[in-house]
Amino acid sequence: MNYPQVTPSTPVHFFIHTPKCGGTTFSNYLSRHFPLERIYTASKSTQTWAKFRRERAAVEAQAQDSGALDPLEQRLVNDMKEYDLVAENHFSWRIVELLKRYRPVVAYGLFRDPKERVASHYLHFQRIPTETAHELVPESRDQYQLAKELSIADWCAQASDRPEIWPSAFNLQTRMMSSAQINPYLYERLDPEAFFENAVSNFESIDFVADLSDLDEFMQLVSLSNGWLPPGEPVSLNEGSPAASLAKSLANEVPDELVSLDLRLLELVRHRYRTWKQELLSAVAIKQWRQAQGSFNAVATRNGWEMDFAQPLWGTNFHGREGNPPNVHRWLGPGRQSLLFLPVQQGAAASISLYILAMITPDVLSGTRFQVDGVDVSPQFSIDDNCTVATFTLTAEQATNDTVALAITTPMTTCERDRGIGTDTRQKSLALRRVRATITT
């Protein structure tokens, strides 16, 4: 199969793989969507890393300054910028920042309960035979040996004093998102809040993020977003394995202060994932609905149509029906933005009128924003049938389809109980009775 030639505008899909955060499974999932020759794998990066290590050792053996060598991170970026996927490797956000100088990046990040991650890393070191430490990293022997000699409580307690432990245990997930490479000496001399804010700012630039506990669903949603085939069952992660169960148990012995920043970061991850999931699924459902929609339950008038809220709801973010036909209304809420999908005549201008029966407070209407398919519209207000009527013009150019999406964004929602006017605790803003359209061309 012939694949498109890589150009500077072709995005690189980049997985920020934090150790012990489901990276093997997720790398396997991403890799199935790319030909092998377009993937910057761990074996490729290891060759570059090993060459750098040997060059540095040779220079240091001659008592020369190794700072004259090309930095390892730049070498890695010089290699990976020719590929379409970077996976398997334990690369941090700093590499993403460097890579963005050459190509656009679509970044993915998986995070995990910090205490479980530390416990899993500890168990990982326990399992590795000490004698298998890489010849170019002899210090890793101490990493493996300490995990075999110490209980996890003692291993964590010595993290601040042992350079063999600190990099694997101390807020690793936050450090992976930092723009700077931090060691214990540097960390003691910086502002922890500024450090965390930098990591959060970088985290917000990642395109796809999730908690490891949502991995299966996350892969399904990434496939949906990217137009890929569904992932099927995860091929590497085994949540029921003894090691996974033991990590959950040992996590109770990991002190909060060792992972305090990671705990805060995970809350942001979970919130962002929930928000993204809702937005993605809503967008897909709306797209399918618009494709399948045959006709609206709107009453034809002489020059257009009229639709009330006794009919099925062609919208989102509305409370249930209230009143009796023909005077049925719905309150907008609980969120601030509601969508209404309205039938139009393609290529024809129209006048759209919203009949607003009530508002939770008069200030709501003055600050409400109306948009048609993402474009701001400014309504004219009048009074009719005991309602405030907001009327705006839909141009022929805006009527590009058989339906348009009207977004109504209010400045606030509140409830009657909080305002002292009743016992209703629903968050709401405006109440709509009907929508009327008049074709003007």
C-alpha positions in Angstrom: 0.0 0.0 0.0 1.3 3.5 -0.9 1.0 6.0 2.0 1.2 9.8 1.5 4.6 11.4 1.7 5.5 12.9 5.0 5.5 16.7 4.8 6.1 19.5 7.4 2.3 19.8 7.7 1.6 16.1 8.4 1.0 15.7 12.1 3.0 13.3 14.2 0.9 11.3 16.6 2.9 11.3 19.9 2.2 9.2 23.0 3.6 10.6 26.2 4.3 7.3 27.8 4.7 7.6 31.6 6.1 4.4 33.1 3.5 2.0 34.6 0.6 3.9 33.1 -0.7 1.4 30.5 1.7 2.4 27.9 2.3 -1.1 26.3 -1.4 -1.6 25.7 -1.9 1.9 24.4 1.2 1.9 22.2 0.0 -1.4 20.7 -3.4 0.2 20.0 -1.9 3.3 18.3 0.6 1.3 16.3 -2.1 -0.8 14.5 -3.1 2.4 12.6 0.3 3.1 11.1 2.7 1.1 8.9 5.8 -0.1 10.8 8.1 2.0 8.7 6.3 5.2 9.9 6.5 4.4 13.6 9.4 5.6 15.8 9.6 2.6 18.1 11.5 2.0 21.3 14.1 0.0 19.4 14.9 2.9 17.1 15.2 5.4 20.0 17.4 2.9 21.9 20.0 2.9 19.1 20.2 6.7 19.3 20.4 6.6 23.1 23.1 4.0 23.2 25.2 5.8 20.6 25.0 9.0 22.7 25.9 7.2 25.9 29.0 5.6 24.3 30.1 8.9 22.8 29.7 10.6 26.2 31.6 7.9 28.0 34.4 8.2 25.5 34.7 11.9 25.9 34.6 11.7 29.7 37.2 9.0 29.7 39.5 11.5 28.0 38.7 14.2 30.6 37.0 16.3 28.0 33.8 18.3 28.3 30.8 16.2 27.2 28.7 19.4 26.9 30.1 19.8 23.4 28.1 16.8 22.2 24.7 17.3 20.6 22.1 16.9 23.3 20.3 13.5 23.4 16.9 15.1 23.3 17.7 17.0 20.1 19.2 13.8 18.5 16.0 11.9 19.3 13.8 14.7 17.8 16.0 14.8 14.7 15.2 11.1 14.2 11.5 11.0 15.1 10.5 14.1 13.0 10.6 11.8 9.9 7.9 9.4 11.4 4.1 9.6 11.8 3.8 7.9 15.2 6.0 8.0 18.3 5.1 5.3 20.7 6.5 2.7 23.1 9.1 5.2 24.3 9.2 7.0 27.7 9.3 10.5 26.3 8.1 13.5 28.2 6.4 16.8 27.2 9.9 18.4 26.6 10.3 16.2 23.5 6.8 17.3 22.3 7.9 20.9 22.6 11.0 20.3 20.5 9.2 18.2 17.9 6.6 21.0 17.4 9.3 23.1 15.9 9.3 20.8 12.9 5.8 19.2 12.6 2.4 19.5 14.1 1.8 17.1 16.9 -1.3 15.2 18.0 -0.5 14.2 21.6 -1.9 11.5 23.8 -1.4 11.0 27.5 -2.5 8.3 30.0 -2.4 8.9 33.7 -2.9 6.7 36.7 -3.7 6.8 40.4 -0.3 8.0 41.6 -0.1 5.7 44.6 -0.9 2.7 42.4 1.6 3.8 39.8 4.4 4.1 42.5 3.6 0.7 43.8 3.6 -0.8 40.3 7.0 0.8 39.6 8.3 -0.6 42.8 7.1 -4.1 41.9 8.5 -3.8 38.4 12.0 -3.1 39.9 11.6 -6.1 42.2 10.9 -8.4 39.3 13.9 -7.4 37.2 17.0 -9.5 37.8 19.8 -7.2 39.0 22.3 -8.8 36.6 20.2 -7.8 33.6 20.9 -4.1 34.1 22.0 -2.4 30.8 25.8 -2.1 30.5 25.4 1.6 29.7 23.3 2.2 32.8 25.1 0.4 35.6 23.3 2.6 38.2 20.1 0.8 37.4 21.5 -2.2 39.4 21.0 -0.2 42.5 17.4 0.7 41.5 16.6 -3.0 41.2 18.5 -4.1 44.3 16.9 -1.5 46.6 13.4 -2.6 45.6 14.3 -6.1 46.5 15.9 -5.2 49.9 13.4 -2.6 51.1 9.7 -2.7 52.0 7.6 -0.3 49.9 7.2 1.9 53.0 10.9 2.1 53.5 11.5 2.5 49.7 9.2 5.5 49.7 10.6 6.9 52.9 14.1 7.0 51.4 13.0 8.5 48.1 14.1 12.1 48.9 17.6 10.9 49.9 18.3 8.2 47.3 18.8 9.3 43.6 18.1 5.7 42.7 14.5 6.0 44.0 13.4 9.7 43.6 13.1 9.7 39.8 10.7 6.8 39.8 8.6 7.8 42.8 8.4 11.6 43.3 5.5 13.1 41.4 6.6 11.4 38.2 3.4 12.2 36.2 3.7 15.9 36.9 7.4 15.9 36.1 6.7 14.2 32.8 4.5 17.2 31.9 7.1 19.8 32.9 9.0 22.0 30.4 12.2 21.4 32.4 14.1 18.3 33.5 14.0 18.3 37.3 16.2 16.5 39.8 16.0 16.6 43.6 18.6 19.4 43.9 16.7 21.6 41.4 13.3 20.8 42.9 14.4 22.0 46.3 15.2 25.4 44.8 12.1 26.1 42.8 8.5 27.2 43.6 6.4 24.0 43.7 3.2 25.9 42.6 4.9 27.5 39.6 6.3 24.1 38.7 2.8 22.6 38.9 1.2 25.4 36.9 3.7 24.9 34.1 2.9 21.2 34.1 -0.8 21.9 34.0 -0.4 24.4 31.2 1.4 21.8 29.1 -1.2 19.1 30.1 -3.9 21.3 28.7 -2.2 21.2 25.3 -2.4 17.4 25.0 -5.1 16.4 22.5 -6.3 13.2 24.2 -6.0 12.4 27.9 -7.5 9.8 30.2 -7.1 8.0 33.5 -5.8 4.4 33.1 -9.0 3.1 34.7 -10.9 4.4 31.6 -8.4 2.9 29.1 -10.8 0.6 27.2 -13.4 3.3 26.8 -10.7 5.8 26.0 -9.5 3.8 23.1 -13.0 3.4 21.8 -13.5 7.2 21.9 -10.1 7.9 20.3 -11.1 5.6 17.4 -14.4 7.4 17.1 -12.7 10.8 17.1 -10.0 9.8 14.6 -12.2 7.8 12.3 -10.3 4.5 13.1 -11.7 1.0 13.5 -12.7 0.1 17.1 -9.9 -1.3 19.2 -11.5 -4.5 20.4 -10.3 -6.0 23.6 -7.1 -4.6 25.2 -4.3 -7.0 24.3 -1.8 -6.3 27.1 -3.5 -4.9 30.2 -4.7 -7.5 32.6 -6.4 -5.8 35.5 -7.0 -9.1 37.2 -3.4 -10.2 37.4 -1.8 -10.8 40.8 0.7 -7.9 40.2 -2.2 -5.5 39.6 -4.0 -6.6 42.7 -0.8 -6.4 44.7 -0.1 -2.8 43.4 -3.6 -1.8 44.6 -2.8 -3.2 48.0 0.7 -1.7 48.3 -0.6 1.7 47.2 -2.0 2.2 50.7 1.6 2.4 52.0 2.6 5.2 49.6 2.6 8.5 51.5 0.5 11.4 50.1 3.4 13.9 50.2 5.4 11.7 47.7 2.7 12.2 45.0 0.8 15.3 46.1 1.2 17.1 42.8 0.2 13.9 40.9 -2.9 13.6 42.9 -4.0 17.1 41.9 -3.1 16.5 38.3 -5.2 13.3 38.2 -8.3 15.3 39.3 -7.8 17.6 36.3 -7.3 14.6 34.0 -10.6 13.0 35.1 -12.5 16.3 34.8 -11.2 16.9 31.3 -11.9 13.3 30.2 -15.5 13.5 31.3 -16.0 16.8 29.5 -14.3 15.6 26.3 -16.3 12.3 26.4 -19.6 14.2 26.7 -18.7 16.6 23.9 -17.5 13.9 21.5 -20.5 11.6 22.0 -22.9 14.6 21.7 -21.3 15.6 18.5 -21.5 12.1 17.0 -25.1 11.7 18.1 -26.0 15.1 16.6 -24.3 14.2 13.3 -26.2 10.9 13.1 -29.5 12.5 14.0 -29.1 15.2 11.4 -28.3 12.6 8.7 -31.3 10.4 9.7 -33.8 13.2 10.4 -36.7 12.9 7.9 -39.1 15.6 9.0 -39.9 17.8 11.9 -43.2 17.9 13.8 -43.7 21.5 12.9 -47.1 23.0 11.9 -47.0 24.6 8.5 -48.1 28.2 8.3 -48.8 30.4 5.3 -45.1 31.5 4.9 -43.2 29.1 7.1 -43.8 26.9 10.2 -44.4 26.9 13.9 -43.2 24.4 16.5 -44.2 24.1 20.1 -42.7 22.1 23.0 -45.5 19.5 23.1 -43.6 17.9 20.1 -40.4 15.8 20.4 -37.5 18.0 21.6 -35.1 18.8 18.8 -32.5 20.1 21.1 -30.3 19.6 24.1 -30.0 21.0 27.6 -33.7 21.5 28.4 -35.7 20.5 31.4 -39.0 18.5 31.1 -42.2 19.8 29.7 -44.5 21.9 31.8 -48.1 23.1 31.2 -50.8 21.7 28.9 -51.3 22.0 25.2 -51.3 24.4 23.5 -49.4 26.2 26.3 -46.4 23.8 26.9 -43.0 25.2 27.8 -39.5 24.0 28.7 -36.9 25.6 30.8 -33.3 25.8 29.5 -30.8 24.1 31.8 -29.1 22.8 33.8 -26.1 23.9 31.7 -25.6 27.4 30.3 -25.7 26.5 26.6 -28.8 24.9 24.9 -29.1 23.8 21.3 -32.2 23.9 19.2 -32.2 22.3 15.7 -34.6 24.1 13.4 -35.9 23.2 10.0 -35.1 25.7 7.2 -35.5 25.9 3.5 -32.0 25.5 2.0 -30.9 28.7 0.3 -33.8 30.8 1.6 -33.7 33.6 4.1 -36.0 33.4 7.1 -37.1 35.2 10.2 -36.9 33.0 13.3 -38.8 34.0 16.5 -38.3 32.5 19.9 -41.3 32.9 22.3 -39.8 33.3 25.8 -42.4 32.6 28.4 -40.3 33.4 31.5 -36.8 34.0 32.8 -35.4 33.1 36.2 -34.2 36.7 36.5 -34.4 39.6 34.1 -30.7 39.9 33.9 -30.4 36.6 32.2 -32.0 37.7 28.9 -29.8 40.8 28.5 -26.6 38.7 28.7 -27.8 35.8 26.5 -25.9 35.0 23.3 -27.5 33.6 20.2 -25.6 31.8 17.5 -26.7 30.0 14.3 -24.2 27.3 13.3 -21.5 29.1 15.3 -22.2 32.6 13.9 -23.5 35.3 16.3 -26.9 36.7 15.6 -28.5 39.7 17.2 -32.2 39.4 17.9 -34.8 42.1 18.0 -37.2 41.9 21.0 -40.9 42.4 21.1 -44.0 41.3 23.1 -46.6 38.8 21.8 -49.0 36.4 23.4 -47.7 37.2 26.9 -44.2 36.2 25.8 -41.0 38.1 25.2 -40.2 37.4 21.5 -36.6 37.3 20.3 -36.5 37.5 16.5 -33.4 37.3 14.3 -32.8 37.0 10.6 -31.4 33.9 9.0 -29.7 34.8 5.7 -29.9 32.7 2.6 -26.1 32.1 2.9 -26.6 30.7 6.4 -29.2 28.2 5.2 -26.7 25.7 3.8 -28.6 22.6 5.0 -32.1 21.5 5.8 -31.5 22.3 9.5 -29.6 24.9 11.4 -28.3 24.7 15.0 -29.3 27.6 17.2 -27.1 27.9 20.3 -28.6 29.8 23.2 -25.9 30.6 25.8 -27.0 32.3 28.9 -24.8 34.2 31.4 -25.9 32.1 34.3 -28.3 29.5 35.6 -29.9 29.5 39.1 -32.8 27.9 40.9 -35.9 29.3 42.5 -34.9 28.1 46.0 -31.6 30.0 45.8 -33.4 33.1 44.7 -36.0 32.8 47.5 -39.0 32.5 45.1 -39.9 28.9 45.5 -38.6 25.4 46.4 -37.5 24.2 42.9 -33.8 23.3 42.9 -33.4 22.9 39.2 -30.7 25.0 37.6 -32.5 27.0 34.8 -32.4 30.3 32.9 -35.1 30.9 30.3 -38.4 29.1 29.5 -39.4 28.7 25.8 -43.0 28.2 24.6 -42.7 28.0 20.9 -40.5 28.7 17.8 -41.9 30.3 14.7 -40.3 30.8 11.3 -41.3 32.9 8.3 -39.6 32.4 5.0 -38.6 35.8 3.6 -37.2 34.8 0.2 
